[in-house]
Amino acid sequence: MAKINLSFDEMWEKIIACDRTYDGLFFTAVKTTKIYCRPSCRSRKPKKVNVEFYQDINEVEKAGYRACKRCQPEVEHTPQIDLIRKAIAFLINHYKQRVILEDIANHVGVSSFYLERLFKQETGKTPRAYLEKIRIDKAANLLQNTGLTNLEICYETGFHSTSNFYRIFRQEKQCSPSEYRRRIENELGEL
């Protein structure tokens, strides 16, 4: 399985959202219970400080964790789910580049028509919309954790047009990148 480039905070967001499209791409291990789960597990969420993430089931089991009885992360999925996992891993690892549907389809070994239909069926989004979501999540993370300008973040996250970046950011976050940064700074200032 291909390794994915997600930060701790990005993986944390995926388990809070119970995002099943990341199942099999990484596992959530809880230090206090010594149990590991899928990102989509509906069990009570642990405290953030008690969580570790692993991208390989052998690593997590070697570290002494046992599988959750509720989500059964050790049970394999269907070939279609594995195909979607590969496509998502490809998108995560190539989000900075120009990616077209044919690139993803070639990577996973199916036709672009079949991939788009299956991807939308499983995730509720087209591969393009999913890629845009990944880019916006990365941009939000950069806005929160760096001093990069909006323009720098636009290009750092794979957008090739600032107007497209601002439009999609507003669609996803219901505010502009500058408003998002101010909101985060205000929230941190109140702590």
N, C-alpha and C positions, 0 to 999 in steps of 0.2 A: 504494500500500500504506500502511496506517495505521502511524504511528510508535508504538512501544511504549515504555513507561516502565519499563525495567529498569536497575538499577545495574550497574556494571562487575562487582562480585562476583557478582551474580545471573546475569549472562551467562556468567561464568567457570564457575560451577557447572553451567550447562547444557551447556557444551562438555566438561567433565570427565565428565558423565553421558552424553554422546553422545545428547542428547535430540533426536530427529528431529522432534518436533512444533514445534520452533522454527526448522526449516529455512525459509529465505526471509524470516524475520522480522528476522534480523540475520546478519552475516557476521563471521567471525574472521579477522583479518589478522595475519600474523606478520612483524614488522619485519626480522628477520634473514634470512629466506628470500624475502621479498617475495611470498608466496603467501597467498591467501585461501581459506577453506573454509566449509562449512556447519557449524552447531553439531554435527551428528551424525557428522562425519568421524571415521573410525577410525584416522587416521594418528597417529603419536606426538605427544603433547601438548607444546606449546612451554612455555618458562618464562613465568610470568605477566607478568613485566616486559617481555617481547618482544611482547605481544599488544595489538592495538587492535581495537575493535569498530565496525562500520559497519552502518547499517540499510538502506542502499540500494546496490545492486550498481554503479550508475554512480559513486557516491562512492568506493567502494573501488577501482574500476578507475582513476578519475581520480587517486587518490593513488599510483598506480604499482604496484599489486599485480596479479598474474596468478592465474588460476583454478587450483585444485588439480586435478591429473590424476586423483586417486583418487575424490574425492567429486563432482567436476564441478558446482560451485555455480552456474554460469551456465546450466545446462540446466533448463528449466522443468518443473514438476510437472504432475500431472493436475488437472482442475478440482476434484475432490474434495479434494485436498491444499490447493489454494488456498482453498477454503471453510473448511477446518479452520484454516488460518493466520489467516484473517479472524476466525474465532470466538475463537481464542486471543488475538489482538491486542485484541479487544473485551474479553475477560475481564481481561487485564492492565491495560488502561486504565480499567476500571470496577470493579476489585476492591473499592473502598471503598463502593460503592453496593449497594443491594438489587438483585440481578440474578436474573431468572427466565428459564427456558428460552425463553419466547416472545420476550423482548427480544433474545436472541442470534440466534434464528431469523429474526426480522424484520430484524435488522442484516445478516445474510448472505443473506437472500432465499430461504429454504427453509422447509419445514414443521418444526415442533419435533420431530415423530416422526422424520423423516429425519435431522435434525441430530444428535439424540441417538444414533441407531443408527450413523451414520457416525463421529461423534466417538469413540464407545466402540471401534469397530472400529479406528480409526487410532491412538488414544492409549492404549487400555486402561482409560480412565476415562470416567465420565459428565462432562458439562460442570460439574455441581455439584461433583463430587469434584475436578475439575481446578481450579475456582475456590477451593475450600478449600485445596488444595495451594499455590496462588499466595499466598493470605492467610497461611498458616503460614510459607512461605518469607520473606515480607515481615516477619512477626512475629519470626522468628529473626534476621533482619538487624537489626531495631530493637533486639532484646535484646542483640545483640552490639555495636552501635555507638552506642547512646544510653543515657541514664539514665532514660528513660520508665518509668513503673510498668507492671505487667502490665495493669492496668485501662485505662490510656491506650493501650497497644499494642493491646489488644482492640478498642477503638473506632477507633483509627487504621487498622487493617487491615480494617475492614469487618464485623467481627462485631457482632451486636446483642445477644448474650447471653454473659455471662462463662462460664457453665457449658458452653455450646457451644464457646467458644474453648478452654477448658481440656481438654475431652474430645477435640476434634480435634487440638489440639497434642500431647497425649499419644499419640494414635494415630499421628501422623506422626513424632514425634521420640522416642518411647518414654520420655519424661520430662515433668515439668511445666515451664512457662516459667521458674520460679524455679530449678529444678534445671539447666535448660539454661544460664541466665545464669551460675550458679556454675561449671558445667563449663567454659564458655568463659573465664571469669576465671581459673580454675585453670590452664588450658592456656596462657593468655597469661603468667601468673605464672611458669611453668616456663621460658619462653623467655628 
